[in-house]
Amino acid sequence: MDGRPGQDGRMRTSTRDLGELRGRVRSWLADRLGHPVTVSRLSQPSGNGMSSETLLFDVSWDCAEGRREVECVARMAPASEAVPVFPSYDLGRQFEVMRMVRERAGVPAPRALWFEPDPGPVGTPFFVMERLAGDVPPDVMPYTFEGWLLDASQADRDRLQRQSVEILARLHDAPFTAEELRRVEPRQAGRPALRGHVDGQRAYYEWAHGRMPIPVLERAFAWLAEHWPAAPGPSVLNWGDARIGNVVYQDFTPVGVLDWEMATVAPRELDIAWMIFLHRFFQDVAQVFGLPGLPDFMRREDVCRTYEEITGYTPRDMEFYEMYAALRHGVIMARVWQRRIHFGEQAMPEDPDDLVMHRATIERMLDGSYWD
């Protein structure tokens, strides 16, 4: 594969050859399971997810218990020539977090099957998890444009919203030990969790965009410093990428909670604001195209009220955390845009602020009009 955009116009996330990968995955699984295996229907998804490389495949084999068949998802760190979104990919940590939240918090993360730390078998470390059946609110085309969630009844959307907030409540209230939290976020030892997280995001921004600073994001960092919470709430395990586009639903009920690579230890509001802002992002995109979208879905007052009803905790300083969500999303999306430029899918804009798809939203946050 040569790094050019595919003929179907989809955003490129991989430079690996699927035919070669099928053979390498088959050989690895045969060694791992101790039986000859068949790997079929290997493909890359066309929907959500732009950071790790994702493979979908079915594996079957015969063993003493009879014929086994498993539908699988593999997550791999992208190759260096694919302009990775993040500077590092700790797949072993993701694997353990998925196991931990499933077993200790009752959060329906997919069953983690195998982790391979050795890059030899397929060229990078990777892990394999079960593939779950259900519906995921899509990013492309956004669920605010069309599809099952937009077409749902108000009662079904309300049920989906409440049960999505319940995921956060269950995770945040889970009795993880201090040692378990240190394993999730060892870099924060000795620092307040919120300060450590923001410092980490600043370092990520410098890595991703240091050679071409993005003024609107620089202004957002300065705004955070000026509006720092007087007393950040208690630190808990956060999902990190808490949005409905990372949830598999059956009959509007969550059956799979995906994408734990951004899991961290931070105040509860980090996850709550991310869930609110990411819907607002897709809602704003719909309105740009003259579509009604879902204006009454995932509103701050509704999400916070539901969260308080379930946990007894009142979210606070939400303007700060929503600005931080917009900033974090801007750093990530600007990096994704650079990947598109690398693959020839997009030209470099004259104004670096235009690398941030929602720059107008951040500008409105900065001048105060967003909160009206």
Buried (B, 14 or more C-beta within 10 A) or exposed (E): EEEEBEEEEEBBBBBBEEEEBBEBBBBBBBEBBEBEBEBEEBEBEEEBBBBBBBBBBBBEBEEEEEEEEBEBBBBBBBBEEBBBBBEEBEBEBBBBBBBBBBEBBEBBBBBBBBBBEEEEBBBBBBBBBBBBEEBBBBBEEBBBBEBBBBEBEEEBBBBBBBBBBBBBBBBBBBEBEEEBBBBBBEBBEEEEBBEBBBEBBBEBBEBBBEEEEBEBBBBBBEBBEEEEBEEBBEBBBBBBBBBBBBBBBEEBBBBBBBBBBBBBBBBBBBBBBBBBBBBBBBBBBBEEEEBEBBEEBBBBEBBBBBBEEBBEBEBBBBBBBBBBBBBBBBBBBBBBBBBBBBBEBBEEEEEBBBBBBBBBBBBBBBEEEBEE
